[in-house]
Amino acid sequence: MNATKGGKALVVFSGGQDSSTCLFWALRNFDEVHTVTFSYGQRHHKEVSVARALAEKAGVDFHLVDLSFISGIGTSSLTDTAVEMDSVKPADTFPNTFVPGRNMFFLGAAAVYARELGIRHIITGVSQTDYSGYPDCRDTFIKSMNVTLNLAMEEQFVIHAPLMWLDKAGTWALADELGVLDIIRNETLTCYNGIPGDGCGHCPACTLRRAGLEKYQESVKGSKREEQ
């Protein structure tokens, strides 16, 4: 799903590493960019204020939508502080950081909002390469949801997932290419424990993020050695 320069786009925006990278990718590929952020009962509401600040810094419209019903119909350690967070992915099921239906609801609500704004292009930061076992981050789901939304509203939405086939090292590389690596590293909130920047360093999100950064930094060093 390649973007065409020009037109308007809506970014599903959490203020985390992935969606923030997608925001700056959208700014490179579209003339007008909007963001939509969801309050869904997440344990760290701070991500909303982080998303708002990043949208303001990027000079794009920020819109907050209440989807708090999500936390009332399913169980996840990201929406229920009484549930102890899985530190590693279980062998036979999803990690309990999986929020059932989250991306389905996000994309559905984003499409309705996009329709109101006359926007066809919707951008999401999901990745099948580093998706932690979440089924709603897979390419098959995104393609299926794209078809469903078009049928549901008789529109021609195009869902872009620029990170779909990138691992975390690739996502850091994209941020560097876009000239925003420092912003992504220092001003986003990916940590499941609600700590911006490099985060707590030990939750699943921080572990994945740090490993990707180290892999990317090592590849940059290797390239420089080869050039010498």
C-alpha contacts under 8 A as a table, 3 or more apart, distances in Angstrom:
res1	aa1	res2	aa2	distance
1	M	158	V	7.68
1	M	159	I	7.32
1	M	160	H	5.47
1	M	161	A	7.12
1	M	162	P	7.68
2	N	160	H	7.03
2	N	162	P	7.89
3	A	29	N	6.29
3	A	30	F	7.80
3	A	160	H	7.31
4	T	29	N	6.49
4	T	30	F	7.26
5	K	28	R	7.91
5	K	29	N	4.74
5	K	30	F	5.13
5	K	31	D	7.16
6	G	29	N	6.74
6	G	30	F	4.57
6	G	31	D	4.87
6	G	32	E	7.72
7	G	30	F	5.62
7	G	31	D	5.47
7	G	32	E	6.34
8	K	30	F	5.95
8	K	31	D	6.11
8	K	32	E	4.64
8	K	33	V	5.77
8	K	34	H	7.81
8	K	119	I	5.67
8	K	120	R	7.32
8	K	121	H	6.75
9	A	26	A	7.12
9	A	30	F	6.52
9	A	32	E	6.40
9	A	33	V	4.99
9	A	34	H	6.26
9	A	119	I	5.96
9	A	120	R	6.85
9	A	121	H	4.72
9	A	122	I	5.79
9	A	123	I	7.16
10	L	33	V	5.89
10	L	34	H	4.75
10	L	35	T	5.40
10	L	36	V	7.08
10	L	110	A	7.70
10	L	114	A	6.53
10	L	119	I	6.96
10	L	121	H	6.28
10	L	122	I	4.87
10	L	123	I	6.08
11	V	19	S	7.51
11	V	22	C	7.31
11	V	23	L	6.24
11	V	26	A	7.64
11	V	33	V	7.36
11	V	34	H	6.22
11	V	35	T	4.67
11	V	36	V	6.29
11	V	122	I	5.93
11	V	123	I	4.67
11	V	124	T	6.20
12	V	19	S	6.91
12	V	35	T	6.04
12	V	36	V	5.28
12	V	37	T	6.28
12	V	106	F	7.43
12	V	107	L	7.61
12	V	110	A	6.91
12	V	122	I	7.35
12	V	123	I	6.09
12	V	124	T	5.36
12	V	125	G	7.61
13	F	16	G	7.80
13	F	19	S	5.29
13	F	20	S	6.91
13	F	23	L	7.57
13	F	35	T	5.88
13	F	36	V	5.66
13	F	37	T	5.05
13	F	38	F	7.88
13	F	51	A	6.84
13	F	124	T	7.66
14	S	19	S	6.14
14	S	20	S	7.57
14	S	37	T	5.73
14	S	38	F	7.34
14	S	47	E	6.42
14	S	48	V	6.82
14	S	51	A	5.73
15	G	19	S	6.32
15	G	20	S	5.67
15	G	47	E	5.98
15	G	48	V	7.12
15	G	50	V	5.64
15	G	51	A	3.96
15	G	52	R	7.72
15	G	54	L	6.89
15	G	188	T	5.52
15	G	189	L	5.93
15	G	190	T	7.71
16	G	19	S	5.71
16	G	20	S	5.84
16	G	47	E	7.57
16	G	51	A	7.72
16	G	188	T	4.97
16	G	189	L	4.64
16	G	190	T	4.63
17	Q	20	S	5.34
17	Q	21	T	6.10
17	Q	184	I	5.81
17	Q	185	R	7.50
17	Q	188	T	5.75
17	Q	189	L	6.84
17	Q	190	T	6.00
18	D	21	T	5.22
18	D	22	C	6.27
18	D	125	G	5.10
18	D	126	V	7.43
18	D	163	L	7.61
18	D	171	T	7.31
19	S	22	C	4.85
19	S	23	L	6.12
19	S	124	T	6.59
19	S	125	G	4.75
20	S	23	L	4.89
20	S	24	F	6.55
20	S	54	L	7.87
20	S	184	I	6.84
20	S	188	T	7.23
21	T	24	F	5.39
21	T	25	W	6.17
21	T	125	G	7.92
21	T	171	T	7.48
21	T	174	L	7.50
21	T	175	A	5.80
21	T	180	V	8.00
21	T	184	I	6.98
22	C	25	W	4.80
22	C	26	A	5.99
22	C	123	I	7.10
22	C	124	T	7.08
22	C	125	G	6.06
22	C	162	P	7.00
22	C	163	L	7.81
23	L	26	A	5.08
23	L	27	L	6.33
23	L	35	T	7.99
24	F	27	L	4.93
24	F	28	R	6.41
24	F	58	A	7.86
24	F	178	L	6.96
24	F	180	V	7.76
25	W	28	R	5.22
25	W	29	N	6.40
25	W	178	L	7.05
26	A	29	N	5.02
26	A	30	F	5.70
26	A	33	V	6.80
26	A	123	I	7.70
27	L	30	F	5.58
27	L	31	D	6.99
27	L	32	E	7.43
27	L	33	V	6.39
30	F	33	V	6.66
33	V	60	V	6.07
33	V	61	D	7.25
34	H	60	V	5.69
34	H	61	D	4.87
34	H	62	F	6.53
35	T	55	A	7.35
35	T	60	V	7.06
35	T	61	D	5.94
35	T	62	F	5.10
35	T	63	H	6.18
36	V	62	F	6.07
36	V	63	H	4.78
36	V	64	L	5.85
36	V	65	V	7.17
36	V	110	A	6.87
37	T	48	V	7.00
37	T	51	A	7.35
37	T	62	F	7.43
37	T	63	H	6.14
37	T	64	L	4.86
37	T	65	V	6.24
38	F	48	V	7.72
38	F	64	L	5.73
38	F	65	V	4.95
38	F	66	D	5.89
38	F	67	L	6.23
38	F	106	F	7.38
39	S	42	Q	6.96
39	S	45	H	7.41
39	S	48	V	7.25
39	S	64	L	7.15
39	S	65	V	6.24
39	S	66	D	4.94
39	S	67	L	5.63
39	S	68	S	5.96
40	Y	66	D	6.39
40	Y	67	L	4.62
40	Y	68	S	3.84
40	Y	69	F	6.74
40	Y	70	I	5.79
40	Y	71	S	6.23
40	Y	79	T	7.93
41	G	45	H	7.64
41	G	67	L	7.70
41	G	68	S	4.93
41	G	69	F	7.70
41	G	70	I	7.16
41	G	71	S	5.34
41	G	79	T	5.61
42	Q	45	H	6.02
42	Q	71	S	7.48
42	Q	78	L	5.70
42	Q	79	T	4.59
42	Q	80	D	7.85
43	R	78	L	5.60
43	R	79	T	5.12
43	R	80	D	6.69
43	R	81	T	6.53
44	H	47	E	6.40
44	H	192	Y	7.77
44	H	193	N	7.32
44	H	194	G	5.52
45	H	48	V	5.73
45	H	49	S	7.58
46	K	49	S	5.37
46	K	50	V	6.34
46	K	194	G	6.89
47	E	50	V	4.91
47	E	51	A	5.98
47	E	189	L	6.14
47	E	194	G	7.53
48	V	51	A	5.09
48	V	52	R	6.15
49	S	52	R	4.99
49	S	53	A	6.17
50	V	53	A	5.19
50	V	54	L	6.21
50	V	187	E	7.55
50	V	188	T	6.73
50	V	189	L	6.87
51	A	54	L	5.16
51	A	55	A	6.09
51	A	188	T	7.80
52	R	55	A	5.19
52	R	56	E	6.21
52	R	62	F	6.32
53	A	56	E	5.10
53	A	57	K	6.16
54	L	57	K	4.93
54	L	58	A	6.11
54	L	187	E	7.61
54	L	188	T	7.87
55	A	58	A	5.06
55	A	59	G	6.08
55	A	60	V	5.36
55	A	61	D	6.72
55	A	62	F	6.07
56	E	59	G	4.98
56	E	60	V	6.14
56	E	61	D	7.50
56	E	62	F	7.57
57	K	60	V	7.87
67	L	70	I	6.10
68	S	71	S	5.86
68	S	72	G	7.32
69	F	72	G	5.16
69	F	73	I	6.70
70	I	73	I	5.66
70	I	74	G	6.68
70	I	101	G	7.83
70	I	102	R	7.19
71	S	74	G	5.93
71	S	75	T	7.04
71	S	76	S	7.90
71	S	79	T	5.66
71	S	80	D	7.62
72	G	75	T	7.88
74	G	99	V	7.20
74	G	100	P	6.25
75	T	79	T	7.20
75	T	80	D	6.98
75	T	96	N	7.94
75	T	99	V	7.05
75	T	100	P	7.61
76	S	79	T	5.45
76	S	80	D	6.01
76	S	83	V	7.15
76	S	96	N	5.37
76	S	97	T	5.46
76	S	98	F	6.04
76	S	99	V	5.41
76	S	100	P	7.74
77	S	80	D	5.09
77	S	81	T	6.19
77	S	82	A	7.48
77	S	83	V	4.95
77	S	84	E	6.25
77	S	85	M	5.31
77	S	96	N	5.72
77	S	97	T	5.17
77	S	98	F	7.83
78	L	81	T	7.19
78	L	85	M	7.78
78	L	97	T	5.52
78	L	98	F	7.69
78	L	99	V	7.17
78	L	192	Y	7.31
79	T	99	V	7.77
80	D	83	V	5.72
81	T	84	E	7.20
85	M	96	N	6.51
85	M	97	T	6.62
86	D	89	K	6.73
86	D	90	P	7.88
86	D	95	P	6.12
86	D	96	N	6.03
86	D	97	T	7.04
86	D	204	P	7.97
87	S	203	C	6.33
87	S	204	P	5.99
88	V	95	P	7.36
88	V	204	P	6.84
89	K	93	T	7.91
89	K	94	F	6.79
89	K	95	P	4.99
89	K	132	S	7.27
89	K	133	G	7.82
90	P	93	T	5.76
90	P	94	F	6.53
90	P	95	P	5.93
94	F	98	F	6.56
94	F	132	S	7.92
94	F	133	G	5.76
94	F	134	Y	6.57
95	P	98	F	5.88
95	P	132	S	7.51
95	P	133	G	7.25
96	N	99	V	7.71
98	F	134	Y	6.19
99	V	102	R	5.58
101	G	104	M	5.14
101	G	105	F	6.09
101	G	136	D	7.44
102	R	105	F	5.33
102	R	106	F	6.01
102	R	136	D	7.86
103	N	106	F	4.80
103	N	107	L	5.90
103	N	136	D	6.02
103	N	137	C	7.62
104	M	107	L	5.44
104	M	108	G	6.11
104	M	136	D	7.15
104	M	145	M	7.42
105	F	108	G	5.07
105	F	109	A	6.04
106	F	109	A	5.33
106	F	110	A	5.94
107	L	110	A	4.89
107	L	111	A	5.98
107	L	145	M	7.89
108	G	111	A	5.22
108	G	112	V	6.50
108	G	149	L	6.97
109	A	112	V	5.20
109	A	113	Y	6.32
110	A	113	Y	5.11
110	A	114	A	5.92
110	A	122	I	7.52
111	A	114	A	4.89
111	A	115	R	6.03
111	A	122	I	7.30
111	A	149	L	7.19
111	A	157	F	7.68
112	V	115	R	5.16
112	V	116	E	6.52
113	Y	116	E	5.14
113	Y	117	L	6.50
114	A	117	L	5.09
114	A	118	G	6.07
114	A	119	I	4.80
114	A	120	R	6.74
114	A	121	H	7.99
114	A	122	I	7.53
115	R	118	G	5.01
115	R	119	I	5.77
115	R	120	R	7.20
116	E	119	I	7.62
119	I	122	I	7.73
119	I	157	F	7.91
120	R	155	E	7.88
120	R	156	Q	6.37
120	R	157	F	4.47
120	R	158	V	6.07
121	H	157	F	5.81
121	H	158	V	4.96
121	H	159	I	6.05
121	H	160	H	7.13
122	I	157	F	7.10
122	I	158	V	6.16
122	I	159	I	4.78
122	I	160	H	6.07
123	I	159	I	5.72
123	I	160	H	4.70
123	I	161	A	5.98
123	I	162	P	7.86
124	T	159	I	7.30
124	T	160	H	6.34
124	T	161	A	5.27
124	T	162	P	7.72
125	G	161	A	5.87
125	G	162	P	6.97
125	G	163	L	6.02
125	G	164	M	7.57
126	V	131	Y	7.29
126	V	137	C	5.09
126	V	138	R	7.58
126	V	161	A	6.29
126	V	163	L	6.39
126	V	164	M	5.97
127	S	130	D	5.71
127	S	131	Y	5.47
127	S	137	C	5.72
127	S	138	R	6.73
127	S	139	D	7.89
127	S	161	A	7.46
127	S	163	L	5.37
127	S	164	M	3.88
127	S	165	W	6.25
127	S	166	L	6.83
127	S	167	D	7.65
128	Q	131	Y	4.97
128	Q	137	C	5.71
128	Q	138	R	4.82
128	Q	139	D	6.49
128	Q	164	M	5.41
128	Q	165	W	6.29
129	T	164	M	6.66
129	T	165	W	5.54
129	T	166	L	6.05
129	T	167	D	5.37
130	D	166	L	7.68
130	D	167	D	5.55
130	D	168	K	6.81
131	Y	134	Y	5.70
131	Y	137	C	5.99
131	Y	138	R	7.53
134	Y	137	C	5.73
134	Y	138	R	7.56
135	P	138	R	5.72
135	P	141	F	7.41
136	D	141	F	5.83
136	D	142	I	7.47
137	C	141	F	6.95
137	C	142	I	7.30
138	R	141	F	5.41
138	R	142	I	6.54
138	R	164	M	7.77
139	D	142	I	5.15
139	D	143	K	6.19
139	D	164	M	6.94
140	T	143	K	5.28
140	T	144	S	6.05
141	F	144	S	5.03
141	F	145	M	5.94
142	I	145	M	5.10
142	I	146	N	6.08
142	I	159	I	7.32
143	K	146	N	5.08
143	K	147	V	6.45
143	K	159	I	7.87
144	S	147	V	5.25
144	S	148	T	6.21
145	M	148	T	4.91
145	M	149	L	6.04
146	N	149	L	5.36
146	N	150	N	6.33
146	N	157	F	6.88
146	N	158	V	6.70
146	N	159	I	6.14
147	V	150	N	5.24
147	V	151	L	6.23
148	T	151	L	5.14
148	T	152	A	5.96
149	L	152	A	4.97
149	L	153	M	6.19
149	L	154	E	7.87
149	L	155	E	7.54
149	L	157	F	7.41
150	N	153	M	5.52
150	N	154	E	5.16
150	N	155	E	4.73
150	N	156	Q	5.60
150	N	157	F	6.13
151	L	154	E	5.14
151	L	155	E	7.11
152	A	155	E	7.97
161	A	164	M	5.43
162	P	165	W	7.76
163	L	166	L	5.10
163	L	167	D	7.79
163	L	171	T	6.70
166	L	169	A	7.56
166	L	170	G	5.06
166	L	171	T	6.08
167	D	170	G	5.16
167	D	171	T	6.34
167	D	212	G	7.33
168	K	171	T	4.89
168	K	172	W	6.27
168	K	208	L	7.16
168	K	209	R	6.36
168	K	211	A	7.76
168	K	212	G	4.49
168	K	213	L	7.15
169	A	172	W	5.15
169	A	173	A	6.21
169	A	211	A	7.79
169	A	212	G	4.12
169	A	213	L	5.72
169	A	214	E	7.75
169	A	215	K	5.81
169	A	216	Y	4.81
170	G	173	A	4.87
170	G	174	L	6.19
170	G	212	G	7.75
170	G	216	Y	7.24
171	T	174	L	5.05
171	T	175	A	6.29
172	W	175	A	5.05
172	W	176	D	6.24
172	W	181	L	6.86
172	W	212	G	7.20
172	W	213	L	6.32
172	W	216	Y	6.69
173	A	176	D	5.06
173	A	177	E	6.15
173	A	216	Y	6.60
174	L	177	E	4.94
174	L	178	L	6.15
175	A	178	L	5.06
175	A	179	G	6.27
175	A	180	V	5.37
175	A	181	L	4.89
175	A	184	I	7.12
176	D	179	G	4.97
176	D	180	V	5.81
176	D	181	L	4.67
177	E	180	V	7.72
178	L	181	L	7.65
180	V	183	I	5.22
180	V	184	I	6.19
181	L	184	I	5.14
181	L	185	R	6.05
182	D	185	R	5.08
182	D	186	N	5.92
182	D	187	E	7.92
183	I	186	N	5.37
183	I	187	E	5.30
183	I	188	T	7.19
184	I	187	E	5.79
184	I	188	T	5.48
184	I	197	G	7.81
185	R	188	T	6.47
185	R	197	G	5.50
185	R	198	D	6.63
186	N	196	P	7.11
186	N	197	G	4.19
186	N	198	D	6.87
187	E	196	P	6.47
187	E	197	G	5.53
188	T	196	P	5.84
188	T	197	G	5.67
189	L	194	G	6.89
189	L	195	I	6.56
189	L	196	P	4.34
189	L	197	G	6.05
189	L	199	G	7.46
190	T	194	G	7.54
190	T	195	I	7.79
190	T	196	P	6.87
190	T	197	G	7.66
190	T	199	G	7.19
190	T	205	A	6.39
190	T	206	C	6.97
191	C	194	G	5.30
191	C	195	I	5.65
191	C	196	P	6.71
191	C	198	D	7.79
191	C	199	G	5.12
191	C	200	C	6.57
191	C	203	C	6.91
191	C	205	A	5.67
191	C	206	C	5.53
192	Y	195	I	7.73
192	Y	203	C	6.30
192	Y	204	P	7.59
192	Y	205	A	6.33
192	Y	206	C	7.66
193	N	199	G	7.59
193	N	200	C	6.70
193	N	203	C	7.22
194	G	199	G	7.33
195	I	198	D	7.63
195	I	199	G	4.56
195	I	200	C	6.10
196	P	199	G	5.28
198	D	201	G	6.71
198	D	206	C	7.08
198	D	210	R	7.51
199	G	206	C	6.16
200	C	203	C	6.76
200	C	206	C	6.70
201	G	206	C	5.06
201	G	207	T	6.10
201	G	210	R	7.49
202	H	206	C	5.88
202	H	207	T	5.66
203	C	206	C	5.34
203	C	207	T	6.11
204	P	207	T	5.13
204	P	208	L	6.22
205	A	208	L	5.33
205	A	209	R	6.09
206	C	209	R	4.98
206	C	210	R	5.92
207	T	210	R	5.31
207	T	211	A	6.11
208	L	211	A	5.27
208	L	212	G	6.20
209	R	212	G	5.24
209	R	213	L	6.29
210	R	213	L	5.06
210	R	214	E	6.13
211	A	214	E	5.19
211	A	215	K	6.12
212	G	215	K	5.10
212	G	216	Y	6.15
213	L	216	Y	5.09
213	L	217	Q	6.04
214	E	217	Q	5.08
214	E	218	E	6.07
215	K	218	E	5.19
215	K	219	S	6.27
216	Y	219	S	5.07
216	Y	220	V	6.31
217	Q	220	V	5.11
217	Q	221	K	6.28
218	E	221	K	5.03
218	E	222	G	6.10
219	S	222	G	4.96
219	S	223	S	6.19
220	V	223	S	5.13
220	V	224	K	6.29
221	K	224	K	5.13
221	K	225	R	6.26
222	G	225	R	5.11
222	G	226	E	6.30
223	S	226	E	5.13
223	S	227	E	6.34
224	K	227	E	5.10
224	K	228	Q	6.50
225	R	228	Q	5.29
